[in-house]
Amino acid sequence: MTKIVISEFMDDAAVARLAEKFEVHYDKTLATDPRRLEELVADCDALIVRNRTQVRGSLLDAAARLRVVGRLGVGLDNIDTETCRQRSITVIPATGANNVSVAEYVLAAMLMLARGCYGMSGEVASGAWPRERMVGGEIFGRRLGLVGFGGIAREVAARARAFGMTVAACDPFLDENDPAWREYCVERQPLDALLAEADFISLHVPLTGETRNLISAERLARMKPTAFIINTARGGVIDDDALAAALREGRLGGAMLDVYAQEPLPADAPIAGAPRCLFTAHIAGVTRESNTRVSALIADKVITALEG
């Protein structure tokens, strides 16, 4: 019987749909048990993962029957796509299914960073009244710079403009005559100019050889000392050590990070102790609603791929 292994969390209804047609082994702890996972994929036809399962090396070697990899998300840096291509293994990302979730996260991040007061909640609850210190700013009239202008960034741009922001973006892979620039009222800028002029920077690029440490110490130095940076893309796109130094030295207004070069984020990482930095655990694209959409999309596409 055709077998599917699911190594990270997936919506129960989508798992049940797959189980109606195929043998399904669902264990969301497998991403942290690579030896057990290698045993299970030895006779599987499809593997469904999120971002923690490393679909490469010995895992692919063990998966002799593998025909399909479903990715519950959009980034593919945890999958050896070249080896999959050579072996005719179909790799299926959930393109578009979590765009709204990430866009809403970015808007929330900008609002939280601009206000700057939410870290003082405990003081108020304890009886203090740090009213003057809690006075922050607005995002209305501010300039947002998007690094990358794909589907998620466009959703961010639409929401930012509704909040009264001006929006610019850098995307060398999108032609200057592409109608998306006009449709979303977004100015096209080179990266260094974007960094220098924006009040907020939001990253929307995959992690590749070209984008690793794209936001380096040198590029952070180009930003306004009052500016904020948000990373929902991939850890490694920002040089986190350089970001930590900029925050400690007061050369940047603040940051909100959802992704890290090493996940979970080590407690002793320099960025972990940086001031004016908010952290979440790679959840920007994961809401109850998006998990349902992403899981249903991948279940449908995996079924089609296996039956087709």
VENVEN-V828222 format. One record per residue. N is the residue number from 1. RES is the residue in one letter. SS is DSSP state (hx for helix, st for strand, lp for the rest). PSI is psi in degrees with one decimal (NA if undefined). BURIAL is + if it has 16 or more other ideal C-beta (glycine too) atoms within 10 Angstrom, else -. Layout:
n->[N;N]
res->[RES;RES]
ss->[SS;SS]
psi->[PSI;PSI]
burial->[BURIAL;BURIAL]
//
This chain:
n->[1;2;3;4;5;6;7;8;9;10;11;12;13;14;15;16;17;18;19;20;21;22;23;24;25;26;27;28;29;30;31;32;33;34;35;36;37;38;39;40;41;42;43;44;45;46;47;48;49;50;51;52;53;54;55;56;57;58;59;60;61;62;63;64;65;66;67;68;69;70;71;72;73;74;75;76;77;78;79;80;81;82;83;84;85;86;87;88;89;90;91;92;93;94;95;96;97;98;99;100;101;102;103;104;105;106;107;108;109;110;111;112;113;114;115;116;117;118;119;120;121;122;123;124;125;126;127;128;129;130;131;132;133;134;135;136;137;138;139;140;141;142;143;144;145;146;147;148;149;150;151;152;153;154;155;156;157;158;159;160;161;162;163;164;165;166;167;168;169;170;171;172;173;174;175;176;177;178;179;180;181;182;183;184;185;186;187;188;189;190;191;192;193;194;195;196;197;198;199;200;201;202;203;204;205;206;207;208;209;210;211;212;213;214;215;216;217;218;219;220;221;222;223;224;225;226;227;228;229;230;231;232;233;234;235;236;237;238;239;240;241;242;243;244;245;246;247;248;249;250;251;252;253;254;255;256;257;258;259;260;261;262;263;264;265;266;267;268;269;270;271;272;273;274;275;276;277;278;279;280;281;282;283;284;285;286;287;288;289;290;291;292;293;294;295;296;297;298;299;300;301;302;303;304;305;306;307;308]
res->[M;T;K;I;V;I;S;E;F;M;D;D;A;A;V;A;R;L;A;E;K;F;E;V;H;Y;D;K;T;L;A;T;D;P;R;R;L;E;E;L;V;A;D;C;D;A;L;I;V;R;N;R;T;Q;V;R;G;S;L;L;D;A;A;A;R;L;R;V;V;G;R;L;G;V;G;L;D;N;I;D;T;E;T;C;R;Q;R;S;I;T;V;I;P;A;T;G;A;N;N;V;S;V;A;E;Y;V;L;A;A;M;L;M;L;A;R;G;C;Y;G;M;S;G;E;V;A;S;G;A;W;P;R;E;R;M;V;G;G;E;I;F;G;R;R;L;G;L;V;G;F;G;G;I;A;R;E;V;A;A;R;A;R;A;F;G;M;T;V;A;A;C;D;P;F;L;D;E;N;D;P;A;W;R;E;Y;C;V;E;R;Q;P;L;D;A;L;L;A;E;A;D;F;I;S;L;H;V;P;L;T;G;E;T;R;N;L;I;S;A;E;R;L;A;R;M;K;P;T;A;F;I;I;N;T;A;R;G;G;V;I;D;D;D;A;L;A;A;A;L;R;E;G;R;L;G;G;A;M;L;D;V;Y;A;Q;E;P;L;P;A;D;A;P;I;A;G;A;P;R;C;L;F;T;A;H;I;A;G;V;T;R;E;S;N;T;R;V;S;A;L;I;A;D;K;V;I;T;A;L;E;G]
ss->[lp;lp;st;st;st;st;lp;lp;lp;lp;lp;hx;hx;hx;hx;hx;hx;hx;hx;lp;lp;lp;st;st;st;st;lp;lp;lp;hx;hx;hx;lp;hx;hx;hx;hx;hx;hx;hx;hx;lp;lp;lp;lp;st;st;st;st;lp;lp;lp;lp;lp;st;lp;hx;hx;hx;hx;hx;hx;lp;lp;lp;lp;lp;st;st;st;st;lp;lp;lp;lp;lp;lp;lp;st;lp;hx;hx;hx;hx;hx;hx;lp;lp;lp;st;st;st;st;lp;lp;lp;lp;lp;hx;hx;hx;hx;hx;hx;hx;hx;hx;hx;hx;hx;hx;hx;hx;hx;hx;lp;lp;hx;hx;hx;hx;hx;hx;hx;hx;lp;lp;lp;lp;lp;lp;hx;hx;hx;lp;lp;lp;lp;lp;lp;lp;lp;st;st;st;st;st;lp;lp;lp;hx;hx;hx;hx;hx;hx;hx;hx;hx;hx;hx;hx;lp;lp;lp;st;st;st;st;st;lp;lp;lp;lp;lp;lp;lp;lp;hx;hx;hx;hx;hx;lp;lp;lp;st;st;lp;lp;hx;hx;hx;hx;hx;hx;hx;lp;lp;st;st;st;st;lp;lp;lp;lp;lp;lp;lp;lp;lp;lp;lp;st;lp;hx;hx;hx;hx;hx;hx;lp;lp;lp;lp;lp;st;st;st;st;lp;lp;lp;lp;lp;lp;st;lp;hx;hx;hx;hx;hx;hx;hx;hx;hx;lp;lp;lp;lp;lp;st;st;st;st;lp;lp;lp;lp;lp;lp;lp;lp;lp;lp;lp;lp;hx;hx;hx;hx;lp;lp;lp;st;st;st;lp;lp;lp;lp;lp;lp;lp;lp;hx;hx;hx;hx;hx;hx;hx;hx;hx;hx;hx;hx;hx;hx;hx;hx;hx;hx;hx;hx;lp]
psi->[144.4;133.1;137.3;134.2;130.2;116.3;-4.9;171.3;143.0;150.0;133.9;-37.9;-37.7;-38.4;-43.6;-38.2;-42.9;-39.2;-19.2;-25.3;-26.9;166.2;125.2;128.0;108.4;115.9;103.7;0.7;-2.6;-25.9;-25.8;10.5;69.7;-31.3;-46.3;-39.1;-42.1;-36.2;-41.4;-32.4;-5.1;-32.7;28.3;154.0;-26.6;144.2;129.3;126.6;169.0;-128.1;-12.2;-27.7;123.5;102.3;81.5;173.5;-126.4;-28.3;-46.4;-36.6;-37.7;-23.3;71.4;-29.2;-1.7;131.0;-24.9;137.1;118.4;129.9;115.0;68.9;-166.7;-30.7;140.1;16.9;-13.1;6.6;130.6;84.9;-28.8;-45.0;-39.2;-41.9;-44.6;-31.6;7.4;35.6;122.3;125.9;125.2;107.5;161.5;58.3;126.1;-18.6;-20.8;16.7;-46.2;-41.1;-46.1;-42.0;-42.5;-37.6;-45.6;-42.0;-43.7;-39.8;-44.3;-42.7;-43.1;-44.1;-41.0;-44.2;-44.3;14.1;-12.0;-21.4;-8.7;11.3;-41.2;-34.4;-45.3;-43.5;-25.5;0.4;-7.0;167.8;70.0;54.7;-47.7;-37.7;-18.5;-2.2;116.6;-152.3;-174.3;163.3;-12.3;130.4;-4.1;165.3;126.3;130.3;123.5;123.5;101.6;139.2;51.6;-157.7;-45.8;-46.7;-34.7;-37.3;-38.6;-45.5;-44.0;-42.2;-38.1;-41.3;-33.0;-24.6;4.7;20.0;156.6;148.2;134.0;159.9;153.4;122.3;94.9;-12.9;-2.5;120.2;145.1;-20.4;4.6;134.3;-16.2;-33.7;-45.4;-40.6;-39.8;4.7;49.1;131.3;136.6;126.8;150.8;157.4;-49.0;-38.1;-39.5;-47.7;-38.5;-29.9;-20.1;148.2;-27.1;138.4;130.3;130.6;133.9;54.1;152.8;164.5;113.8;179.3;-32.5;-27.5;-7.3;128.0;32.3;-42.5;85.7;178.0;-41.0;-42.3;-34.3;-35.3;-20.2;-19.3;155.6;144.6;-13.5;0.1;161.4;150.5;140.6;128.9;106.8;9.2;-86.4;142.8;141.8;-20.1;-35.1;141.2;96.9;-33.3;-41.0;-37.3;-43.0;-42.6;-42.3;-39.0;-43.4;-34.6;4.6;23.9;5.5;145.5;-36.4;177.0;154.6;123.9;133.2;-14.2;152.8;155.5;-34.0;126.5;131.4;155.9;123.2;139.1;-26.3;9.6;140.0;-38.3;-26.7;-27.2;10.4;142.8;159.0;37.5;126.3;144.7;139.0;168.0;65.6;52.8;7.5;-39.4;5.7;106.7;171.1;-41.2;-44.5;-33.1;-39.2;-46.0;-48.2;-46.3;-42.9;-42.2;-47.1;-39.6;-45.7;-46.9;-34.4;-41.7;-46.1;-44.5;-41.0;-34.6;-18.8;NA]
burial->[-;-;+;+;+;+;+;+;+;+;+;-;-;+;+;-;+;+;-;-;-;+;-;+;-;+;-;-;-;+;+;-;-;+;-;-;+;+;-;+;+;-;-;+;+;+;+;+;+;+;+;-;+;+;+;-;-;-;+;+;-;+;+;-;-;+;+;+;+;+;+;+;+;+;+;+;+;+;+;+;-;-;-;+;-;-;-;-;+;+;+;+;+;+;-;-;+;+;+;+;+;+;+;+;+;+;+;-;+;+;-;+;+;+;-;+;+;-;-;-;-;-;-;-;-;-;-;-;-;-;-;-;-;+;-;-;-;-;+;-;-;+;+;+;+;+;+;+;+;+;+;+;+;+;+;+;+;-;+;+;-;-;-;-;+;+;+;+;+;+;+;-;-;+;-;-;-;-;-;+;+;-;-;+;-;+;-;+;+;-;+;-;-;+;+;-;+;+;+;+;+;+;+;+;+;-;+;-;-;-;+;+;-;+;+;-;-;-;+;+;-;+;+;+;-;-;+;+;+;+;+;+;+;+;+;+;+;+;+;+;-;+;+;+;+;+;+;+;-;-;-;+;+;+;+;+;+;+;+;+;+;-;-;-;+;-;-;-;+;-;+;-;-;+;-;+;+;+;-;-;-;+;-;+;+;+;+;-;-;+;+;-;+;+;+;+;+;+;+;-;+;+;+;-;+;+;-;-]
//
